[in-house]
Structures are given as structure tokens and as C-alpha cells.
Amino acid sequence: MYGILYMEEFPSNSTNPSDWVAIDLCTGKTLWTDDATNLGGGSPAQSALTSTGQITSLMCGQLLDLQNPSQYGFFGYLWSQGTPAGMNSIGATLNLFNAENGQYLLSFVNLTMSASSTSSVFPSFTLVDDSQGDLLMYYTNTTAGNQTVAGTKINTLVGGEALECWNATQCLYTPGSIGYRPTFNGLYNFADGIMWAAPVPSTYNGNPISQGASPFGYSGLSMPTGSGGGGVPMLW
């Protein structure tokens, strides 16, 4: 993004990154480095280092094309996965950083993986971006029970699955607001960004469909029963 290479560096014989580096591809100059001494720069309790002192794993970049009555332009973000020390999150955590200087901004908490999930670095989902740069996540929810998403009740039977779509911008957008102003050092509940959910059929033309192996990545994410989506009906 911006003609800048963002990458992790790994010490020899280690599977954990020691730092993030931003390098200008035109000049080769290192613009900034985030490591255990300065990663985050916000609240000491939310420095984006894990409880073991490791740097959270760099996941992807994002260019959000924001257009509303009071704002116009691009926001550059870096995403990581891992729960920072001192943060209360039930399950996995996604973190947002400023791509310009690597500063920690906020986190999405309470991504709870099902028992069938693998031990992959990332939770079980597939990430895509739409034409405006909104980051979308598709996954299968294996939690049995009722779930309310945008005012619609979805019932997942025991052993069944629901295909769901999560929108990061919706999760950050304050309902009824015409401005986009995420809270610095904020903690956002993952479930608030769910745009829609639909049951996955268990049969096709009378023949059973084997569920549990998601075509959208590894296996399914499990959301807390009763968690709701909601948010604005249209995202800028």
C-alpha cells in the first residue's frame, strides 16, 4: 500500500515475529519499525503485545475508501491477530493499526472459535474487500441456538451451520451517525459487525450434505448464542 512494503521479521529458529517493518519500495528506506519496545504507542495496558510478550501476527492491509457528508478519502490500516496483554476477550482478537506509522488503534474482541477449529494462526474465516475497501469476513457459525442479526432471528440446529458475513466498517460505525470516528484504544464487540446470516442446508435434492468442513477456509467460527448484528443499513 502507498508503495510501501509491510512485513514481519523473524529471528532465526523462531516461529514468532520479532517486529514489523515498513519499507519504501522506491528508495529502500525503512520508514518505521514496530517491535516489543514501541509496538502500539497507546495505552500501556493495550500495547498490542500478547501476554507472553510476543508481537501480534500481521494479517493484512486495508485501504478504506470513505465517502460521507463530512468525510472523503482513504484510510490506510494494518490488521493483526492475537489478544494483547491486559485485554479481556473471549476467544480470538483482531487488531487495527495506522498504516502510516504503525500505531495501534483499536481491537475487535470476542471471536470464539468452535471446537472443530484448527490450531491455525488465524481464526477460521475468509477475508475479502468490496469495491469501497470494506473488509468482509465470511465464516460458518456452528453454535446451536437462536441468533439475532439486524433484527432477524436465525436458528441453528444442533449439528447444523449458518453462513455469516461480518463487515469491519459496520462494526466501527455508530448507528445514526453521519461521521466515521472510531474510538482510539477502543474495544469493539465482533458480533456488532455481522451483516447477515443464513442457515446452511443439510440436504440437497433429498441427499444429505456433509457439514463441518467449511468451503470458506478452515472450519467454522462459533459466535455466542443470542449475539446480535445491527448497525447502519448502508455503509458509506
C-alpha positions as CSV (number, residue, x, y, z in Angstrom):
1,M,0.0,0.0,0.0
2,Y,1.2,3.6,-0.8
3,G,4.2,2.0,-2.4
4,I,5.3,0.6,0.9
5,L,6.2,-3.0,1.8
6,Y,4.9,-4.1,5.2
7,M,6.4,-7.2,6.5
8,E,7.3,-9.2,9.7
9,E,10.8,-10.1,10.6
10,F,11.6,-13.4,12.4
11,P,14.6,-14.2,14.5
12,S,16.4,-17.4,13.4
13,N,14.8,-20.6,14.5
14,S,11.7,-18.8,15.7
15,T,8.0,-19.0,14.6
16,N,7.2,-15.7,16.3
17,P,7.8,-12.4,14.6
18,S,10.2,-10.0,16.4
19,D,9.0,-6.9,14.7
20,W,7.0,-5.2,11.8
21,V,8.9,-3.2,9.2
22,A,7.6,-0.6,6.7
23,I,10.0,-0.1,3.7
24,D,9.6,2.4,0.9
25,L,9.8,0.4,-2.3
26,C,11.1,3.4,-4.3
27,T,14.0,4.3,-2.0
28,G,14.5,1.2,0.1
29,K,14.4,3.3,3.2
30,T,13.0,1.8,6.4
31,L,10.2,4.2,7.4
32,W,9.4,2.7,10.7
33,T,9.8,-0.4,12.8
34,D,7.4,-1.7,15.4
35,D,8.8,-4.1,18.0
36,A,8.4,-5.0,21.6
37,T,9.7,-1.6,22.7
38,N,7.2,0.5,20.8
39,L,4.5,-1.5,19.2
40,G,1.2,0.3,19.9
41,G,2.2,3.5,21.5
42,G,-1.2,4.0,23.0
43,S,-2.3,2.6,26.4
44,P,0.4,0.6,28.2
45,A,-2.4,-1.9,29.0
46,Q,-3.2,-2.3,25.3
47,S,0.2,-2.2,23.7
48,A,-0.8,-5.0,21.2
49,L,1.8,-7.3,22.7
50,T,0.4,-10.7,23.8
51,S,0.6,-11.8,27.4
52,T,3.8,-13.7,26.6
53,G,5.4,-10.6,25.2
54,Q,5.1,-11.6,21.5
55,I,4.0,-9.3,18.8
56,T,0.6,-10.0,17.3
57,S,0.8,-11.6,13.8
58,L,0.4,-9.3,10.8
59,M,-2.7,-10.4,8.9
60,C,-3.4,-8.0,6.0
61,G,-3.7,-4.4,4.9
62,Q,-6.7,-2.3,4.1
63,L,-7.5,0.9,2.1
64,L,-10.9,2.1,3.2
65,D,-12.5,4.4,0.6
66,L,-14.7,6.5,2.9
67,Q,-17.3,8.9,1.5
68,N,-20.0,10.6,3.6
69,P,-21.4,14.1,4.0
70,S,-18.5,15.1,6.3
71,Q,-15.5,13.0,5.2
72,Y,-13.9,11.9,1.9
73,G,-10.8,9.9,1.2
74,F,-8.8,6.8,2.1
75,F,-7.9,5.4,5.4
76,G,-4.9,3.0,5.4
77,Y,-4.9,0.2,8.0
78,L,-2.9,-2.8,9.0
79,W,-4.6,-5.8,10.7
80,S,-3.2,-8.3,13.1
81,Q,-4.5,-11.3,15.0
82,G,-3.7,-12.0,18.7
83,T,-5.0,-10.8,22.0
84,P,-2.9,-8.0,23.5
85,A,-1.9,-8.3,27.2
86,G,-4.3,-6.9,29.7
87,M,-7.3,-7.1,27.3
88,N,-10.4,-9.1,28.1
89,S,-11.5,-11.0,25.0
90,I,-13.4,-14.3,25.0
91,G,-11.7,-16.1,22.2
92,A,-9.6,-14.5,19.4
93,T,-8.9,-10.8,18.8
94,L,-8.4,-8.7,15.7
95,N,-6.4,-5.5,16.0
96,L,-6.3,-2.4,13.8
97,F,-3.2,-0.2,13.3
98,N,-2.4,3.0,11.5
99,A,-0.5,2.1,8.3
100,E,1.2,5.4,8.2
101,N,3.2,5.0,11.4
102,G,2.3,1.5,12.7
103,Q,0.5,2.9,15.8
104,Y,-2.1,0.7,17.5
105,L,-5.6,2.0,17.1
106,L,-8.3,-0.5,18.5
107,S,-9.3,-4.1,18.7
108,F,-12.3,-6.3,17.8
109,V,-12.9,-8.8,20.6
110,N,-14.8,-12.0,21.4
111,L,-14.2,-14.1,18.2
112,T,-15.0,-17.5,19.7
113,M,-13.8,-20.5,17.6
114,S,-15.7,-23.8,17.7
115,A,-14.2,-27.0,19.0
116,S,-13.7,-28.2,15.4
117,S,-11.5,-25.3,14.5
118,T,-7.9,-25.9,13.7
119,S,-4.9,-24.5,15.5
120,S,-4.1,-22.2,12.6
121,V,-2.6,-18.8,13.4
122,F,-5.8,-17.1,12.3
123,P,-9.4,-18.0,13.2
124,S,-11.4,-19.8,10.6
125,F,-12.6,-17.3,8.1
126,T,-12.1,-16.0,4.6
127,L,-11.3,-12.2,4.2
128,V,-12.2,-10.2,1.1
129,D,-12.7,-6.5,0.4
130,D,-15.6,-4.9,-1.5
131,S,-15.4,-2.0,-4.0
132,Q,-15.2,0.6,-1.2
133,G,-12.4,-1.2,0.6
134,D,-14.7,-2.5,3.4
135,L,-13.1,-5.6,4.9
136,L,-15.6,-8.5,4.8
137,M,-15.3,-11.8,6.6
138,Y,-17.2,-15.0,5.6
139,Y,-17.3,-17.9,8.0
140,T,-19.6,-20.7,9.2
141,N,-21.2,-20.5,12.7
142,T,-21.6,-23.9,14.4
143,T,-23.2,-22.6,17.6
144,A,-26.6,-24.2,18.1
145,G,-29.5,-21.9,19.2
146,N,-31.1,-18.6,18.2
147,Q,-29.1,-15.6,17.0
148,T,-30.5,-12.2,16.1
149,V,-28.8,-10.4,13.2
150,A,-30.0,-7.0,12.0
151,G,-33.4,-7.7,13.6
152,T,-33.8,-11.2,12.0
153,K,-33.7,-14.3,14.2
154,I,-31.6,-17.1,12.9
155,N,-32.0,-20.6,14.4
156,T,-29.1,-23.0,14.0
157,L,-29.9,-26.6,14.9
158,V,-27.6,-28.9,16.8
159,G,-25.1,-30.2,14.3
160,G,-26.0,-27.5,11.8
161,E,-24.2,-24.4,10.5
162,A,-25.0,-20.9,9.5
163,L,-23.1,-19.0,6.8
164,E,-22.4,-15.4,8.0
165,C,-20.8,-12.2,6.7
166,W,-19.1,-9.7,9.0
167,N,-18.2,-6.1,8.0
168,A,-15.5,-4.3,9.9
169,T,-16.8,-0.9,8.9
170,Q,-20.3,-1.7,10.2
171,C,-18.7,-2.8,13.5
172,L,-16.9,0.6,13.8
173,Y,-19.8,2.8,12.5
174,T,-22.0,4.4,15.2
175,P,-25.7,3.8,14.2
176,G,-27.3,7.1,13.2
177,S,-24.0,8.9,12.8
178,I,-23.0,10.6,9.6
179,G,-19.3,10.6,10.6
180,Y,-16.7,7.8,10.9
181,R,-14.9,8.3,14.2
182,P,-13.6,5.0,15.7
183,T,-12.5,5.3,19.3
184,F,-8.8,5.3,19.9
185,N,-7.9,2.3,22.2
186,G,-11.5,1.2,21.7
187,L,-12.7,-2.4,22.2
188,Y,-15.4,-3.3,19.7
189,N,-17.6,-6.4,20.0
190,F,-17.2,-8.6,16.9
191,A,-20.9,-9.6,16.8
192,D,-21.9,-6.0,16.2
193,G,-20.4,-6.1,12.7
194,I,-22.4,-9.2,11.5
195,M,-24.3,-8.1,8.3
196,W,-26.3,-11.2,7.6
197,A,-26.6,-14.9,8.5
198,A,-28.3,-17.7,6.7
199,P,-28.7,-21.4,7.6
200,V,-26.6,-23.8,5.6
201,P,-28.9,-26.6,4.1
202,S,-28.3,-30.1,5.4
203,T,-29.7,-31.8,2.3
204,Y,-29.7,-31.2,-1.5
205,N,-32.4,-32.9,-3.6
206,G,-33.0,-35.2,-0.6
207,N,-29.4,-36.2,-0.3
208,P,-27.5,-35.3,3.0
209,I,-24.8,-32.7,2.8
210,S,-21.7,-33.3,5.0
211,Q,-21.2,-30.3,7.3
212,G,-18.3,-29.3,9.4
213,A,-15.7,-28.8,6.6
214,S,-16.3,-25.2,5.5
215,P,-15.6,-24.3,1.9
216,F,-14.7,-20.8,3.1
217,G,-11.4,-21.6,4.8
218,Y,-10.6,-23.9,7.7
219,S,-13.6,-24.6,9.8
220,G,-16.3,-22.6,11.5
221,L,-16.3,-19.7,14.0
222,S,-18.7,-20.0,16.8
223,M,-20.5,-16.9,18.0
224,P,-22.1,-16.6,21.4
225,T,-25.8,-17.6,21.4
226,G,-28.0,-14.5,21.2
227,S,-25.3,-12.2,19.9
228,G,-26.7,-9.6,17.5
229,G,-25.6,-7.7,14.4
230,G,-27.3,-4.5,13.8
231,G,-25.8,-1.2,12.7
232,V,-26.5,1.2,9.9
233,P,-28.4,-0.2,6.9
234,M,-25.9,1.4,4.4
235,L,-22.2,1.9,4.8
236,W,-20.5,4.8,3.2
